[in-house]
Amino acid sequence: MQLTVYNGSPRGAHSNTRLLLDRFLRGFEHRSGETHRLHYLVKLKQRDEQLRDFVEAPGPVLLAFPLYTDCMPGLVKNFIEDLRPLCGRDKLPPVLFLVQSGFPEAHHSRYVERYLEKLTRRLGCRYLGTMVRGGAEGIQVMPGIMTRKLFGLMYKLGSRLAQTGELDPGLLRKLASPEQLSPFAQWLYKKLLYRMSNNYWNGMLKKNKALGRCKDRPFTEKQ
Amino acid sequence: MKVVVLNGNPNAENTGFDEYLSALKSRLEEKGHVVDLLMLRDMDLRYCVGCFGCWVKTPGRCVTPDASHDTDRRVINSDVLLLASPLSMGFVSSVLKKAQDKFIGLLLPYIELVKGECHHLKRYEHYPYLGVLVEREADSDDEDLEITREIYERTCLNLKTSLRLFETTESPAVEVADAIDGL
């Protein structure tokens, strides 16, 4: 089976989306005979080729992106608009999605998930499901012990797709956990994770000599 | 009130949509409002590249000196922001979404809990009410409208505002303008 993959992160090869896809694809290709073809949507000049590979995909298509202002990035929306001529065409491939966000809860991505399911009906493709993952912003800098479980789940999801042609619902649920913050997690967030999150951003602000300006309001107009 | 309308119509040949917004603007001005109608397709807006420079390098503004500085300035100083776009594949245009992606600098990177959910902290004191106006495409159905509306209700949670209007261009421009006037 060949999987055609579109990484819709505006960060391209330097994205958290890529890190998740890497593990998923390793799982998908764990046995011989499985292959993939990868496109980065940020390479706008390759759009014709990207679209051609969608139409000619010999197996499932995976569209992966980070959540941007509660939906897909503009770049990904632009790609989706270019799929318009394909609506209703015969023999389009089945499609699955990966949506990752920096918010810890998966819930933020459920609204775009609903859009994506409708999108497959509009195109006339079989919908294989959406992998939703929160808390992905820091994974590039997290120590291995913090990402082992996540990457393991991505590997298993890819492996299961190769074996069955489907996304495993149990693994999808695990990947999305926490769907929402429990009262204990909310308490923990207030006590501990707030500080960790703020330290993460403050560290980057400091590195850029911008910490003192972190709360600037550059667009405030004088009344 | 100051009303900012972001026209996300990507297609100059769709003159009906642009004319609708011109009529809306005229009606609002008759009512005494100040209206900024921005034609996004003619502006030099680049895609957000997810660098977070607007949070950690040049706090509050995109590191790319594109038209987002102008759109964000107008948006944050308005009382009502109307996001207007023909639906395309079931959602607002990529032209509008591109402009909207650059709103993240209007917030801080820091997180707070709102109703038990993580959201970003305010950067500014005041955020405009949000309205969304869409034009149906040939295969639009009520589900598309519901999905779009739900997504913008989420956007409001993050943008510290509320969705005060969600309309299609099937409603006359005068009625939509009057609804904005009544906010």
Interface residues (C-beta under 8 A of the other chain):
Chain A: S9 P10 R11 S15 V42 P66 Y68 T69 D70 C71 M72 P73 G74 L75 K77 N78 I80 E81 L83 R84 C87 F103 P104 E105 H107 H108 Y111 V112 R114 Y115 K118 L119 R122 Q180 L181 P183 Q186 Y189 K190 Y194 S197 N198 W201 M204 L205 K207 N208 A210 R213 C214 K215 D216 R217 P218 F219 T220 E221
Chain B: Y47 C48 V49 G50 C51 F52 W55 V56 K57 T58 P59 G60 R61 H69 D72 R73 I76 N77 S88 M89 G90 F91 V92 S93 S94 V95 K97 K98 A99 Q100 D101 F103 I104 L106 L108 P109 Y110 I111 E112 L113 G116 E117 C118 H119 R123 Y124 D139 E143 D144 I147 E150 I151 Y152 R154 T155 N158
